[in-house]
Amino acid sequence: MHMIIISDLLQLQMGDDGQQISEAHLLDKFEFYELQEIRRQDRGPIFRDFLKRARTADLNSSMLKFINDRLTPRGVGNLTGTVDKFLEIHDDHTHVLTSTHKRRRAFNDAIIAQKFQKKEVLHEQIQCIRGANTTLIYEPVPKSDTFRIAEGMRVITTATMMDKDGENVPNGTMGTVKSFTTLRDHVHFVNIQFDGSHKTQRFGRKNPDGTNVFTFNFQPAYAHIPSSPRKNYEWS
């Protein structure tokens, strides 16, 4: 199964007849795509080809084509306000387009058991941000079969996580990545978006015995940390 994380893309309102009654647009720094069509079928709005434009810094044209080639209509319910989209693409080319909106909680709960049953996850949608805050250059995170990001790398993002038991992990700002190992075994999805905050936050989750499942440090800038002995935090 592949998964495309489409974070905080759409803000829209749907009328009782399923018609869009306010302009759909993108939020924050993700103003690269537009909603092409919303229509209603079988009492549920259909989202189609909402990754329409290739004018983007965080998803290249081949990735957009990959998504569009596999994105077919699927109802996701009536939505109002900011909605996070998660497009899961399975090896047989079927897909699931889900939302973390509160109104879709039951739908999300129903598919939790199906998430990350296969190893492969797409990584191009998660970006490293190099350079000063005023001149950002987006670069794909290097691919890895264990979803590992280089130790000592800093990025500017916020993250919303759900662990393998379906529990929400608080929002936080990630910075220096100490170690990522077999992320798919511990986290269902990661919703990453740009955050210009200068705060440094730390968040994580502990097992009942007190051991760390995952822990992140985050800084709002990219930098290589001088080499020095340090402990690697890896998931158990």
C-alpha positions as CSV (number, residue, x, y, z in Angstrom):
1,M,0.0,0.0,0.0
2,H,1.2,3.5,-0.8
3,M,-0.1,6.5,1.0
4,I,-0.2,10.1,-0.1
5,I,-0.5,12.6,2.7
6,I,-2.5,15.6,1.5
7,S,-2.5,17.8,4.5
8,D,-4.8,20.7,5.2
9,L,-5.5,21.2,1.6
10,L,-9.2,22.2,1.3
11,Q,-11.5,24.6,3.1
12,L,-15.0,24.4,1.8
13,Q,-18.7,24.4,2.6
14,M,-21.3,22.0,1.1
15,G,-24.9,22.8,0.8
16,D,-27.7,20.4,1.6
17,D,-27.9,19.4,-2.1
18,G,-24.3,18.6,-2.1
19,Q,-23.3,21.7,-4.1
20,Q,-20.3,23.7,-3.2
21,I,-21.4,27.0,-1.7
22,S,-18.1,28.6,-0.9
23,E,-14.8,28.6,-2.8
24,A,-12.5,25.7,-2.1
25,H,-8.9,26.9,-1.6
26,L,-5.7,25.8,0.0
27,L,-4.4,26.9,3.3
28,D,-1.1,28.4,4.5
29,K,1.9,27.6,2.3
30,F,0.2,24.9,0.3
31,E,-1.4,27.2,-2.3
32,F,-0.4,25.0,-5.2
33,Y,-3.5,23.0,-6.1
34,E,-7.1,23.7,-6.7
35,L,-10.3,21.7,-6.5
36,Q,-11.5,20.9,-9.9
37,E,-14.8,19.3,-9.2
38,I,-17.1,18.5,-6.3
39,R,-20.4,16.8,-7.0
40,R,-22.9,14.6,-5.2
41,Q,-23.6,11.0,-5.9
42,D,-25.4,8.5,-3.8
43,R,-25.9,11.1,-1.0
44,G,-22.2,11.8,-0.7
45,P,-20.0,14.5,-2.3
46,I,-17.4,13.3,-4.7
47,F,-13.9,14.8,-4.8
48,R,-12.2,14.4,-8.2
49,D,-8.9,15.7,-9.5
50,F,-8.3,18.1,-6.7
51,L,-4.6,17.9,-7.3
52,K,-5.0,19.8,-10.6
53,R,-2.1,22.2,-11.0
54,A,1.5,21.2,-11.2
55,R,2.7,24.6,-10.0
56,T,4.2,23.4,-6.8
57,A,7.3,23.3,-4.8
58,D,6.5,20.4,-2.5
59,L,5.2,17.9,-5.0
60,N,6.8,17.5,-8.4
61,S,4.9,16.9,-11.6
62,S,5.5,13.2,-11.7
63,M,4.1,12.8,-8.2
64,L,1.1,14.9,-9.2
65,K,0.6,12.6,-12.2
66,F,1.0,9.6,-10.0
67,I,-1.8,10.8,-7.7
68,N,-4.1,12.0,-10.4
69,D,-3.8,8.8,-12.4
70,R,-5.0,6.8,-9.4
71,L,-7.5,9.2,-7.9
72,T,-11.0,8.1,-8.8
73,P,-14.3,9.4,-7.3
74,R,-15.0,8.4,-3.8
75,G,-17.6,9.9,-1.4
76,V,-16.2,11.2,1.9
77,G,-19.3,12.7,3.4
78,N,-20.5,16.3,4.0
79,L,-17.6,18.4,5.1
80,T,-17.4,21.9,6.5
81,G,-14.3,23.8,7.4
82,T,-10.7,22.7,7.3
83,V,-10.3,19.1,6.3
84,D,-7.2,17.0,6.2
85,K,-7.1,14.5,3.3
86,F,-5.3,11.2,3.3
87,L,-5.2,9.3,0.0
88,E,-4.1,5.7,0.4
89,I,-3.2,3.9,-2.8
90,H,-3.1,0.1,-2.6
91,D,-1.0,-2.2,-4.8
92,D,-4.1,-3.2,-6.8
93,H,-4.6,0.5,-7.6
94,T,-7.6,0.8,-5.4
95,H,-7.6,3.7,-3.0
96,V,-9.2,5.2,0.1
97,L,-9.6,8.9,0.5
98,T,-10.1,9.7,4.2
99,S,-10.5,12.7,6.4
100,T,-9.7,13.4,10.0
101,H,-12.6,15.8,10.3
102,K,-14.7,15.1,13.4
103,R,-17.7,14.3,11.3
104,R,-15.7,11.5,9.7
105,R,-14.5,10.0,13.0
106,A,-16.5,6.8,12.6
107,F,-15.3,6.3,9.1
108,N,-11.6,6.7,10.2
109,D,-12.1,4.4,13.1
110,A,-13.5,1.8,10.8
111,I,-10.3,1.7,8.6
112,I,-7.7,1.9,11.4
113,A,-7.2,-1.8,11.3
114,Q,-6.5,-1.7,7.6
115,K,-3.7,0.9,7.8
116,F,-0.1,0.1,7.1
117,Q,-0.5,-3.6,6.6
118,K,2.1,-3.4,3.9
119,K,5.6,-2.0,4.1
120,E,5.9,0.5,1.3
121,V,5.1,4.1,1.9
122,L,5.6,7.1,-0.4
123,H,8.0,9.7,0.9
124,E,8.2,12.4,-1.7
125,Q,5.4,14.3,-0.2
126,I,7.4,15.0,3.0
127,Q,9.8,17.8,2.6
128,C,13.1,18.9,4.0
129,I,13.4,22.7,4.1
130,R,16.9,24.0,3.5
131,G,18.2,27.5,4.0
132,A,17.1,30.5,6.0
133,N,13.4,31.0,6.8
134,T,13.2,33.8,4.3
135,T,14.5,31.7,1.3
136,L,13.1,28.2,1.5
137,I,14.0,25.5,-0.9
138,Y,11.9,22.3,-0.7
139,E,13.6,19.0,-1.2
140,P,12.2,15.5,-1.0
141,V,13.3,13.4,1.9
142,P,15.5,10.6,0.6
143,K,13.6,7.3,0.1
144,S,14.1,4.5,2.6
145,D,12.3,1.2,3.1
146,T,12.2,2.0,6.8
147,F,11.2,5.7,6.4
148,R,14.4,7.0,8.0
149,I,15.4,10.6,7.9
150,A,19.0,11.5,8.4
151,E,20.1,12.0,12.0
152,G,20.8,15.7,12.7
153,M,18.5,17.0,10.0
154,R,16.1,19.8,10.9
155,V,12.9,20.7,9.2
156,I,10.0,23.2,9.5
157,T,6.8,21.3,9.9
158,T,3.9,20.6,12.2
159,A,2.7,17.0,12.6
160,T,-0.5,15.4,13.6
161,M,-0.1,11.7,14.4
162,M,-2.2,8.7,15.2
163,D,-0.4,5.7,16.7
164,K,-1.0,2.1,15.8
165,D,-3.7,1.8,18.4
166,G,-5.7,4.7,16.9
167,E,-4.8,7.1,19.7
168,N,-4.2,10.8,18.8
169,V,-0.8,12.1,19.5
170,P,-0.7,15.9,20.2
171,N,0.3,18.4,17.6
172,G,3.9,19.5,17.8
173,T,6.7,21.2,15.9
174,M,9.4,18.8,14.8
175,G,13.0,19.7,14.5
176,T,16.1,17.7,14.9
177,V,15.4,14.1,13.9
178,K,17.3,11.8,16.1
179,S,16.2,8.6,14.5
180,F,13.3,7.2,12.5
181,T,13.0,3.4,12.4
182,T,10.1,1.4,11.0
183,L,7.7,4.3,11.3
184,R,4.9,2.3,9.7
185,D,4.9,-0.1,12.7
186,H,4.0,2.7,15.1
187,V,2.2,5.5,13.4
188,H,-0.8,5.3,11.0
189,F,-0.3,8.6,9.3
190,V,1.6,11.8,9.6
191,N,0.0,15.1,8.5
192,I,2.9,17.5,7.8
193,Q,2.6,21.2,6.9
194,F,4.8,24.3,7.0
195,D,5.0,26.1,10.3
196,G,7.0,29.4,10.6
197,S,6.9,29.3,14.4
198,H,10.2,29.8,16.2
199,K,9.2,27.6,19.0
200,T,10.9,24.4,19.8
201,Q,8.6,21.7,21.0
202,R,9.1,18.1,22.0
203,F,6.4,15.5,21.9
204,G,6.1,11.7,22.0
205,R,4.4,8.7,23.4
206,K,5.5,6.2,26.0
207,N,4.6,2.6,26.4
208,P,2.9,1.6,29.7
209,D,6.3,0.5,31.0
210,G,7.7,4.0,30.5
211,T,9.9,3.4,27.4
212,N,9.7,5.8,24.5
213,V,7.8,4.6,21.4
214,F,8.9,7.7,19.5
215,T,10.3,11.1,20.5
216,F,11.0,14.1,18.3
217,N,12.9,17.4,18.7
218,F,12.0,20.1,16.3
219,Q,13.6,23.4,15.3
220,P,12.1,25.8,12.6
221,A,15.2,25.7,10.4
222,Y,17.4,23.3,8.5
223,A,20.9,22.8,9.9
224,H,23.5,20.1,10.2
225,I,24.4,19.6,13.8
226,P,28.2,19.2,14.4
227,S,29.1,15.6,14.8
228,S,29.2,14.5,18.4
229,P,28.5,11.3,20.3
230,R,24.7,11.1,21.0
231,K,22.2,8.5,21.8
232,N,19.9,7.4,19.0
233,Y,16.3,7.1,20.0
234,E,14.7,4.3,18.0
235,W,11.3,2.8,18.2
236,S,11.1,-0.5,20.0
